[in-house]
Each structure stands twice: as structure tokens, then as C-alpha cells.
Amino acid sequence: MMKKKITIALDGPAASGKSTLGEHLAKKLNFTYLDTGVMYRAVTLAVLKKNANVDNENQVTQIAERMNLNFTPPSVEDGRSNDILLDGEDVTWAIRTVDVERHVSKVSTYQGVRNAMTEQQRKIGAQGNIVMVGRDIGTVVLPDADIKLYLDASTKERARRRFLELIARGKKVILDDILEDMLRRDQIDSSRKIAPLKPAADALIIDSDHMNAEEVFQYIMKIINLKLEDNNQT
């Protein structure tokens, strides 16, 4: 039995594979899993559904502060890890559309939005035994996390992965368009003034370009198991 609850912070750019890895780790460890990117996608979708101006920071922040976002166990066996409910509506796949993808980086730069989401994330993280995935978990949300990981891959590889993911869901997409959006999004995420995308100083950085999902998982589990052994001995 663990003497201390563990927090795992997993960061990385879009389509690096961090969500798949985070979910796999959480299931293996019987930890809570939270993909914080889902929360910013939900804000973006809420803004689009209300026909609000994505460029209006005050308007977007108000929507973020007032929206009702819930996570529940999956009600449909369609690959989802849970149901994502926005104001009572199932938006699990709606937050994965190209329109949301195009605007989520802009929405996530807003201070008010990040404050609202970070507050919720820290409350969840304080419960411990959690794998929290995002872009600023190890640097901002959970700076004292027991294990900090940063999963990376080249832009071309990440664009290829996102392309295959969308094709598998029956979407008609063009690889070059996804690559262009990925480059634009990386630039926004890494250059924003508030909580920019970057590895925590004490994070383990993993380049997954030449590793499949299972290889990454096995590599990380070895590291986590060592940490858990140390935790049980202290």
C-alpha cells in the first residue's frame, strides 16, 4: 500500500501521444486520469456555439468562468475514455473538430481562461494518485508533482499521427493542412506570455519519433515503478 499519494504531470505539444500515454498509465496504476487540454477545447467549443468573438478576451473569459463542465464514465463504447459534458450536453467528440482545433490555442492564451481552468485542475490534482496531462502541468498547475514527464515528437510526425487519427474517425482531411495548423499552434503555445509550452526544469524529456505507443509506455512504467518503490520505502 502506498504511504503517499502520487501525482504525475505529463506535458507535451499537440499530437505527441501524451493523451494516449496518460490514459494507459492511469489505467495501469489505477489512478485518476485528466487530460486538461479537453477543458480548453470545451471552452473553445462553448465560445463557438455561442457565436462569441474568439478574439474578445473578456467575452471568452466570462464563458469559461460560467460554463458547466463535467466528466463521467463512458456511456458509449466508441473509443472515448469518458463522457465530456458541457452544460449537460455530450461534447466528447465535438471538441475534436477542426474548428475547435483551429481556435483552441488562441483561447488558451487568455489569462482569465487559464486562471479558471488552473483552479479546477489544482483542486483535482490535490486529491493525488492522478495522471494529469497538458502543456503547463509540470511548470504551473502541479509544480510539485512527484513525477514530471515531457513527451515530444517532430512536427511532421505529430501531424502524421493527427491525420491518421482523423481519417480513422471518418474525417476528410489533408495532411498539409494539418501540418500547417500544427506549426501555427506550436508557435502560439510556445510563445504565449502566460504558461508557455515548455518542459519543467526537472522533467524527463522523451522523444517518441522512433518509438511506438507501447514502447513509450513500457519505458515510462519502469521509471514510475522505481519512484513507487522509493515511495514505499520512505
DRENDO-1510 file (C-alpha; in Angstrom, 1 decimal, always signed):
<recs>
REC; n; res; u; v; w
REC; 1; MET; +0.0; +0.0; +0.0 .
REC; 2; MET; +1.3; +3.4; -0.9 .
REC; 3; LYS; +2.3; +5.6; +2.0 .
REC; 4; LYS; +1.9; +8.8; +0.0 .
REC; 5; LYS; -0.4; +9.6; -2.9 .
REC; 6; ILE; +1.5; +10.2; -6.2 .
REC; 7; THR; +0.9; +13.0; -8.8 .
REC; 8; ILE; +2.2; +12.5; -12.3 .
REC; 9; ALA; +2.5; +15.6; -14.6 .
REC; 10; LEU; +2.7; +14.8; -18.3 .
REC; 11; ASP; +3.2; +17.6; -20.8 .
REC; 12; GLY; +4.0; +17.9; -24.5 .
REC; 13; PRO; +2.9; +19.5; -27.7 .
REC; 14; ALA; -0.2; +18.6; -29.7 .
REC; 15; ALA; -0.4; +15.0; -31.1 .
REC; 16; SER; +2.8; +14.0; -29.3 .
REC; 17; GLY; +0.9; +11.0; -27.9 .
REC; 18; LYS; +0.6; +12.2; -24.3 .
REC; 19; SER; -3.1; +11.7; -24.0 .
REC; 20; THR; -2.8; +8.0; -25.1 .
REC; 21; LEU; +0.1; +7.5; -22.8 .
REC; 22; GLY; -1.6; +9.3; -19.9 .
REC; 23; GLU; -4.7; +7.2; -20.1 .
REC; 24; HIS; -2.7; +4.0; -20.4 .
REC; 25; LEU; -0.6; +4.9; -17.3 .
REC; 26; ALA; -3.7; +5.8; -15.3 .
REC; 27; LYS; -5.4; +2.5; -16.1 .
REC; 28; LYS; -2.3; +0.5; -15.2 .
REC; 29; LEU; -1.8; +2.3; -11.9 .
REC; 30; ASN; -5.5; +2.7; -11.1 .
REC; 31; PHE; -5.0; +6.4; -10.9 .
REC; 32; THR; -7.4; +9.2; -11.9 .
REC; 33; TYR; -6.8; +10.5; -15.5 .
REC; 34; LEU; -7.3; +14.1; -16.5 .
REC; 35; ASP; -6.5; +15.5; -19.9 .
REC; 36; THR; -6.6; +19.2; -19.2 .
REC; 37; GLY; -6.5; +20.0; -23.0 .
REC; 38; VAL; -10.1; +18.8; -23.0 .
REC; 39; MET; -11.0; +21.7; -20.7 .
REC; 40; TYR; -9.6; +24.3; -23.1 .
REC; 41; ARG; -11.3; +22.6; -26.0 .
REC; 42; ALA; -14.6; +22.7; -24.2 .
REC; 43; VAL; -14.2; +26.5; -23.6 .
REC; 44; THR; -13.4; +26.9; -27.3 .
REC; 45; LEU; -16.5; +24.9; -28.3 .
REC; 46; ALA; -18.6; +26.9; -25.9 .
REC; 47; VAL; -17.4; +30.1; -27.5 .
REC; 48; LEU; -18.1; +28.9; -31.0 .
REC; 49; LYS; -21.6; +27.5; -30.0 .
REC; 50; LYS; -22.5; +30.9; -28.6 .
REC; 51; ASN; -21.2; +32.6; -31.8 .
REC; 52; ALA; -19.0; +34.7; -29.5 .
REC; 53; ASN; -15.9; +36.5; -30.7 .
REC; 54; VAL; -12.8; +34.3; -30.2 .
REC; 55; ASP; -10.6; +37.4; -30.3 .
REC; 56; ASN; -12.6; +39.1; -27.4 .
REC; 57; GLU; -10.7; +38.0; -24.3 .
REC; 58; ASN; -13.2; +39.4; -21.8 .
REC; 59; GLN; -16.1; +37.6; -23.6 .
REC; 60; VAL; -14.2; +34.3; -23.8 .
REC; 61; THR; -13.2; +34.5; -20.1 .
REC; 62; GLN; -16.8; +35.1; -19.0 .
REC; 63; ILE; -17.9; +32.0; -20.9 .
REC; 64; ALA; -15.1; +30.0; -19.3 .
REC; 65; GLU; -16.0; +31.1; -15.8 .
REC; 66; ARG; -19.7; +30.4; -16.2 .
REC; 67; MET; -19.8; +27.1; -18.2 .
REC; 68; ASN; -20.6; +23.8; -16.5 .
REC; 69; LEU; -18.1; +21.1; -17.4 .
REC; 70; ASN; -18.3; +17.6; -16.1 .
REC; 71; PHE; -16.5; +14.3; -16.7 .
REC; 72; THR; -18.4; +11.0; -16.3 .
REC; 73; PRO; -17.6; +7.3; -17.1 .
REC; 74; PRO; -18.1; +6.4; -20.8 .
REC; 75; SER; -21.7; +5.8; -21.8 .
REC; 76; VAL; -20.8; +4.7; -25.3 .
REC; 77; GLU; -18.2; +2.2; -26.5 .
REC; 78; ASP; -16.7; +4.3; -29.3 .
REC; 79; GLY; -13.1; +4.8; -28.1 .
REC; 80; ARG; -13.8; +7.5; -25.5 .
REC; 81; SER; -12.2; +7.3; -22.1 .
REC; 82; ASN; -15.1; +9.2; -20.5 .
REC; 83; ASP; -18.0; +11.4; -21.4 .
REC; 84; ILE; -17.4; +15.1; -21.5 .
REC; 85; LEU; -20.5; +17.1; -20.7 .
REC; 86; LEU; -20.7; +20.8; -21.5 .
REC; 87; ASP; -23.8; +22.4; -19.9 .
REC; 88; GLY; -25.3; +18.9; -19.8 .
REC; 89; GLU; -24.6; +18.1; -23.5 .
REC; 90; ASP; -22.3; +15.3; -24.5 .
REC; 91; VAL; -19.5; +17.0; -26.5 .
REC; 92; THR; -16.9; +14.2; -26.2 .
REC; 93; TRP; -16.2; +14.2; -30.0 .
REC; 94; ALA; -17.5; +17.7; -30.8 .
REC; 95; ILE; -14.4; +19.2; -29.0 .
REC; 96; ARG; -12.2; +17.3; -31.5 .
REC; 97; THR; -13.5; +19.1; -34.7 .
REC; 98; VAL; -11.2; +21.1; -37.0 .
REC; 99; ASP; -12.9; +24.4; -36.0 .
REC; 100; VAL; -12.1; +23.8; -32.3 .
REC; 101; GLU; -8.6; +22.7; -33.2 .
REC; 102; ARG; -8.1; +25.9; -35.1 .
REC; 103; HIS; -9.1; +28.2; -32.3 .
REC; 104; VAL; -8.1; +26.4; -29.1 .
REC; 105; SER; -4.5; +27.7; -28.9 .
REC; 106; LYS; -5.8; +31.3; -29.1 .
REC; 107; VAL; -8.4; +30.7; -26.4 .
REC; 108; SER; -5.9; +29.0; -24.1 .
REC; 109; THR; -3.6; +32.1; -24.2 .
REC; 110; TYR; -6.1; +34.2; -22.2 .
REC; 111; GLN; -5.2; +34.8; -18.6 .
REC; 112; GLY; -8.8; +34.7; -17.3 .
REC; 113; VAL; -9.4; +31.4; -19.1 .
REC; 114; ARG; -6.2; +29.8; -17.7 .
REC; 115; ASN; -6.9; +31.1; -14.2 .
REC; 116; ALA; -10.4; +29.5; -14.3 .
REC; 117; MET; -9.1; +26.2; -15.7 .
REC; 118; THR; -6.0; +26.0; -13.5 .
REC; 119; GLU; -8.1; +26.5; -10.3 .
REC; 120; GLN; -10.2; +23.5; -11.2 .
REC; 121; GLN; -7.2; +21.4; -12.2 .
REC; 122; ARG; -5.3; +22.1; -8.9 .
REC; 123; LYS; -8.4; +21.0; -6.9 .
REC; 124; ILE; -8.5; +17.7; -8.8 .
REC; 125; GLY; -4.7; +17.3; -8.5 .
REC; 126; ALA; -4.8; +17.8; -4.8 .
REC; 127; GLN; -6.6; +14.5; -4.4 .
REC; 128; GLY; -3.5; +12.7; -5.5 .
REC; 129; ASN; -2.9; +9.4; -7.4 .
REC; 130; ILE; -3.5; +11.2; -10.7 .
REC; 131; VAL; -2.0; +11.4; -14.1 .
REC; 132; MET; -2.6; +14.9; -15.4 .
REC; 133; VAL; -1.9; +15.7; -19.0 .
REC; 134; GLY; -1.4; +19.1; -20.6 .
REC; 135; ARG; +1.0; +21.8; -21.6 .
REC; 136; ASP; +1.8; +23.5; -18.3 .
REC; 137; ILE; +1.1; +20.8; -15.7 .
REC; 138; GLY; +4.7; +20.4; -14.5 .
REC; 139; THR; +5.5; +24.1; -14.8 .
REC; 140; VAL; +2.4; +25.8; -13.5 .
REC; 141; VAL; -0.5; +23.6; -12.4 .
REC; 142; LEU; +1.3; +21.0; -10.4 .
REC; 143; PRO; +4.9; +22.3; -10.0 .
REC; 144; ASP; +5.4; +19.9; -7.0 .
REC; 145; ALA; +4.3; +16.8; -8.9 .
REC; 146; ASP; +6.2; +13.7; -7.9 .
REC; 147; ILE; +6.9; +12.7; -11.5 .
REC; 148; LYS; +7.2; +15.1; -14.3 .
REC; 149; LEU; +7.3; +13.9; -17.9 .
REC; 150; TYR; +7.6; +15.8; -21.2 .
REC; 151; LEU; +6.6; +13.7; -24.3 .
REC; 152; ASP; +7.8; +15.2; -27.6 .
REC; 153; ALA; +8.0; +14.3; -31.3 .
REC; 154; SER; +8.8; +16.2; -34.5 .
REC; 155; THR; +6.1; +18.4; -36.1 .
REC; 156; LYS; +5.9; +16.2; -39.2 .
REC; 157; GLU; +5.4; +13.0; -37.1 .
REC; 158; ARG; +2.8; +14.7; -34.9 .
REC; 159; ALA; +0.9; +15.9; -38.0 .
REC; 160; ARG; +1.0; +12.4; -39.5 .
REC; 161; ARG; -0.4; +11.0; -36.2 .
REC; 162; ARG; -3.2; +13.5; -36.1 .
REC; 163; PHE; -4.0; +12.9; -39.8 .
REC; 164; LEU; -4.3; +9.2; -39.2 .
REC; 165; GLU; -6.5; +9.7; -36.1 .
REC; 166; LEU; -8.9; +11.9; -38.0 .
REC; 167; ILE; -9.0; +9.6; -41.0 .
REC; 168; ALA; -9.8; +6.7; -38.7 .
REC; 169; ARG; -12.8; +8.7; -37.4 .
REC; 170; GLY; -14.1; +9.2; -41.0 .
REC; 171; LYS; -13.0; +12.8; -41.4 .
REC; 172; LYS; -11.9; +14.1; -44.8 .
REC; 173; VAL; -8.7; +16.0; -44.1 .
REC; 174; ILE; -5.5; +17.0; -45.9 .
REC; 175; LEU; -2.1; +16.2; -44.3 .
REC; 176; ASP; -0.5; +19.5; -45.4 .
REC; 177; ASP; -3.4; +21.5; -43.8 .
REC; 178; ILE; -2.9; +19.6; -40.5 .
REC; 179; LEU; +0.8; +20.2; -40.7 .
REC; 180; GLU; +0.3; +24.0; -41.3 .
REC; 181; ASP; -2.2; +24.1; -38.3 .
REC; 182; MET; +0.3; +22.2; -36.2 .
REC; 183; LEU; +3.1; +24.6; -36.9 .
REC; 184; ARG; +0.9; +27.6; -36.2 .
REC; 185; ARG; -0.4; +26.0; -32.9 .
REC; 186; ASP; +3.1; +25.2; -31.7 .
REC; 187; GLN; +4.2; +28.8; -32.3 .
REC; 188; ILE; +1.2; +30.1; -30.3 .
REC; 189; ASP; +1.6; +27.5; -27.5 .
REC; 190; SER; +5.4; +28.0; -27.0 .
REC; 191; SER; +5.4; +31.8; -27.3 .
REC; 192; ARG; +2.4; +32.9; -25.2 .
REC; 193; LYS; +3.3; +35.0; -22.2 .
REC; 194; ILE; +1.1; +33.0; -19.8 .
REC; 195; ALA; +2.2; +29.4; -19.1 .
REC; 196; PRO; +4.1; +28.8; -22.4 .
REC; 197; LEU; +4.6; +25.2; -23.5 .
REC; 198; LYS; +8.0; +24.1; -22.3 .
REC; 199; PRO; +9.4; +21.2; -20.2 .
REC; 200; ALA; +9.7; +21.7; -16.5 .
REC; 201; ALA; +13.4; +22.1; -15.4 .
REC; 202; ASP; +13.2; +18.7; -13.6 .
REC; 203; ALA; +11.1; +16.9; -16.2 .
REC; 204; LEU; +12.2; +13.7; -18.0 .
REC; 205; ILE; +12.0; +14.5; -21.8 .
REC; 206; ILE; +11.1; +11.6; -24.1 .
REC; 207; ASP; +11.4; +11.9; -27.9 .
REC; 208; SER; +8.9; +9.5; -29.3 .
REC; 209; ASP; +9.7; +9.9; -33.0 .
REC; 210; HIS; +11.1; +6.4; -33.3 .
REC; 211; MET; +9.0; +4.8; -30.6 .
REC; 212; ASN; +5.5; +3.3; -30.8 .
REC; 213; ALA; +3.0; +3.9; -28.0 .
REC; 214; GLU; +3.7; +0.6; -26.3 .
REC; 215; GLU; +7.5; +1.2; -26.2 .
REC; 216; VAL; +6.9; +4.7; -24.7 .
REC; 217; PHE; +4.6; +3.2; -22.1 .
REC; 218; GLN; +7.0; +0.4; -21.1 .
REC; 219; TYR; +9.9; +2.9; -20.8 .
REC; 220; ILE; +7.8; +5.3; -18.6 .
REC; 221; MET; +6.4; +2.5; -16.4 .
REC; 222; LYS; +10.0; +1.4; -15.5 .
REC; 223; ILE; +10.7; +4.9; -14.2 .
REC; 224; ILE; +7.4; +5.2; -12.3 .
REC; 225; ASN; +7.9; +1.8; -10.7 .
REC; 226; LEU; +11.3; +2.9; -9.4 .
REC; 227; LYS; +9.6; +6.0; -8.0 .
REC; 228; LEU; +6.9; +4.0; -6.3 .
REC; 229; GLU; +9.4; +1.6; -4.8 .
REC; 230; ASP; +11.3; +4.6; -3.3 .
REC; 231; ASN; +8.0; +6.0; -2.1 .
REC; 232; ASN; +7.0; +2.8; -0.3 .
REC; 233; GLN; +10.4; +2.6; +1.4 .
REC; 234; THR; +10.3; +6.1; +2.9 .
</recs>
